[in-house]
Amino acid sequence: MHMYETAKEGPRSNDIVQYMRSEHGVEISYSLAWDARERIEKGKKFKVFPISDDRFMVQGDTFDCMVDLVRRTCSCGKFDLMKIPCRHTIKAGFSVGIQAHTLTDDIYTTASWHTAYEESINPIGVPEDAWTVPSHVEQTKVLPPESRRAAGRRKKHRYETAEDKIRSSQGNQGSKGRKCSRCGIRGHDRRTCDRAI
């Protein structure tokens, strides 16, 4: 049984940060610890059914997931995409006594980051005034793209998570029905068009 398996409220972010620091000598951010806490909490209600030694069926979410701990895959797609265990993988790992952090890909280790950036990046050996730039490149003027700002309040920019991608692929297809009378492209209307005129 995992140390947080019986806790009613689950681990606090501080507890996870301290645990990772003391047990594994790894520094993680509080936001990453909070994500781990959320995944552990959501996975507590799941039921795990072993198929073989390393494959499991995890039920209790909106759809059943197949988890393979050796190949490090889950049918929800999050584990494959991010290489960080999803809640199904965490629950399957806990059921056989595997800690969730051991399932995380090696690209997230500090050793991997050190090897990626261990070679020095040298500046260009030729001074800038000795560069040979073709005249057509040198005379080209680069202007910003012509576009008008869309009407209304701007949407908040954020990265689309794996959950958002899955939801958008399964969800509402009604937004494709509109066609812009200004540019003729489907998916938006004249009011929200931001294409160049």
Summary of the structure (lengths in Angstrom):
residues: 197
radius of gyration: 24.6
end to end distance: 62.2
largest distance: 71.1
contacts: 401
relative contact order: 0.08
helix: 39%
strand: 9%
